[in-house]
Amino acid sequence: MAGKKKEDNKKSDSKGKDSSKGGKDGKGKGGADDKSKDKAGGAKGAQSINVRHILCEKHGKKEEALAKLRDGVKFDEVAREFSEDKARQGGALGWKTKGRLAPEFEAVAYGLENSTTGAPKYGEAKTEFGYHIIMVEGRK
């Protein structure tokens, strides 16, 4: 009977590969595929991120910064112009470990995909410090 179950799993896999490998749910092959899913789906398992942000006290100023980003201006250039914090180096906060950022900020940041300042994938958060536009450059 065990052979029959394995054979049924093979039939259910649309690519004809043995889907009984790679985990409890039978999806994936393990190895590199699982790592790419982590990167594409956010920060699964990441314990630290290399993060940048733009901090604005007023909602209107944050909206102006977002408009610049939508127009294609690089994230670090927008951060230098609009950010009201001490991270003057293009909004770079550096590597931050889990639990070291405001919970609202962290929830957004750890859910973002890696991106670059030239083509940022960003999110927004409101904390006690103001309005943040957040992007993540790396994770480990």
Beta strands, then each sheet from edge to edge (+ up, - down):
strand 1: 48-56
strand 2: 92-97
strand 3: 122-127
strand 4: 130-139
sheet 1: 2+ 1- 4+ 3-
end
